[in-house]
Structure formats: structure tokens, C-alpha cells
Amino acid sequence: DAGVTQSPTHLIKTRGQHVTLRCSPISGHKSVSWYQQVLGQGPQFIFQYYEKEERGRGNFPDRFSARQFPNYSSELNVNALLLGDSALYLCASSSSFGTAYEQYFGPGTRLTVT
Amino acid sequence: RKEVEQDPGPFNVPEGATVAFNCTYSNSASQSFFWYRQDCRKEPKLLMSVYSSGNEDGRFTAQLNRASQYISLLIRDSKLSDSATYLCVVREGGYNKLIFGAGTRLAVHP
């Protein structure tokens, strides 16, 4: 079975632009979480979605938004990009909502803002 | 104070060495604890969960001390393939939010 997939793998954007990152969870998984990993740091939680509803939000500005589609895939949108948004964006899927379910990470999208 | 703190390393050890990583967490209400491994420019992968009674998986042993809010990982008989960053992770809240430490780099040399 395919694991979590993310697209694109790499992306270069200019300050002020907008970006959309995409994630497809493992087949049968209904929950998707997004994390940002800046170089030299551990991943930081951005959002969790379950059954198309936002179930958790980390300490990120409103420039960050996300949604989940009926097929459980998800998009992360970032507006008005800043240099500090340069990071690896990781998507993780789990079969359901709640603390009992392991999260499986995708390979990430590496975003560079110039 | 950071929610999860780890020694950043790097730890440079020869093959066959035993190495220990430590981690502390700030929220006493944290529910679950893990060690993840992350290879360079790759995604994190679950290495093992950590239980209060301590648990072992081959050469890896994890310990949790809830009273001290302290987590450890011991790697025995280090292999070259163990070279990676080891992330201490805490799960809290009613939903599946993982809080990561900054990671400890391990480099095993011949």
C-alpha cells in the first residue's frame, strides 16, 4: 500500500507570494495533520483535520490555513510568504482521531522563500 | 522554557559503543511519549513508544520517569546505520498533537 504522499517535493517562492501544498493520506486514514520543520528544529504542529473538520490548531498566524476534502486529502495554504516560512512541511495521517492512533509522516515538501 | 528539551549533540561514537539520550518535558499532563528517528532530509519515523515500565526493542531501551518528567533512550552496540537525528516526542491534549524536541544528532563512525 502507498504511504502518505505530498506534492510538490520542492518549491521556491518569493516573499509575498502564496503557496498551496498537498497531501494524500494512507488509504483508509481519515485524519491529516500538518507540521512545519525549520532547519535544526523539530517539527511544529500547525493543524489537524478529521472528517473535513479542523480539530486542532498550533501557534501559527492566520496566513496559514488548511482544509480537508471528502476523499480525506488535504491542502495547506500559506499567504504573504515570509523568509521565515522556509521549511520542510510535513503531512501526517492517522486512521482516526484521538491519541490512540499512530501518525505516519509523508516525505514532506521543502519550501524555500527568497 | 521549551515544551520538550533535548541535548542537541552531536554525539560522535565508534561502532559498538553504548549511547544514551535524555529528554525532559514541561507539561505534566502529557499522555504519551515516543522516540522518532529522522535521517538527513527525510521524514521522521517512529522508533518506539515509551512506557512507564520501560521497554526494550532489540538494541534500543526507552525509559520514562513521570515524576521527573524525563525520558531516555539507550542504544547498545551502535551500528553505522544508527547515524541519524533522534527526536523526543510527547503527545498531549484530546487530539493527536505531537510535540517534538529539537532532536539529538548521532554520528557512529567505524
Interface residues (C-beta under 8 A of the other chain):
Chain A: S31 S33 Y35 G40 Q41 G42 P43 Q44 F45 Q48 Y50 R55 G56 G58 L90 A92 S94 F97 G98 T99 Y101 E102 Q103 F105 G106 P107 G108 R110
Chain B: V4 Q31 S32 R41 K42 E43 P44 K45 L46 L87 V89 R91 G93 G94 Y95 N96 K97 L98 I99 F100 G101 A102 G103
